[in-house]
Amino acid sequence: MPSPWRRGGRGGTRRLEKGYLKYLVLRLLSERPRHGYELLRAFEERFGGHYVPSPGVLYPALQLLEELGYVAVQPEDGRKVYRLTAAGQRFLESQHELVERAWHSLAEWVAAEEQDELHNLVHQLIALGHLLREYVGRPALTPQQIARLRAIVARARQEIEAVLAEPPAEQAR
């Protein structure tokens, strides 16, 4: 089975192999019917904002799934609501292994992205320390300025500790 990841053009990395989005959309629709915006939000919630297909990619995928008979569309409150059909459920079940592999691979990619972001955050904090170090030994700061900086750092530390104490949100089920 091919990897859901591949090297993209211009040195970029495509997050999903072409055609895999339909499996992920079907998986989300198997949970409950949704309109397009709800699907976009579901991707955003499940993958912490790291992977959200663009409407220009999602809606053609939904149209394809409708043409294949895997989803049915019903208007509801002025919106198209997409529902998984019996044929779509059978297809999803027949492709279970591929769907799960694509889903988990995307979740692993998100975890790697989050680690990169955390790494970048640590570098930002180090750069802040270097900025302050430039003033060590110079009479450039008043005692009031130093007190204000100390208070800013103390507040930042308290807020960071509070965020780190929160239980991790479930990213991808």
ABEGO torsion letter per residue (X at the ends): XBBABBBBBGGBBBABBBGAAAAAAAAAAAABBBBAAAAAAAAAAAAGGABBBBAAAAAAAAAAAAAAGABBBBBBGGBBBBBBBAAAAAAAAAAAAAAAAAAAAAAAAAAAAAAAAAAAAAAAAAAAAAAAAAABGBAABBAAAAAAAAAAAAAAAAAAAAAAABBBBBABX
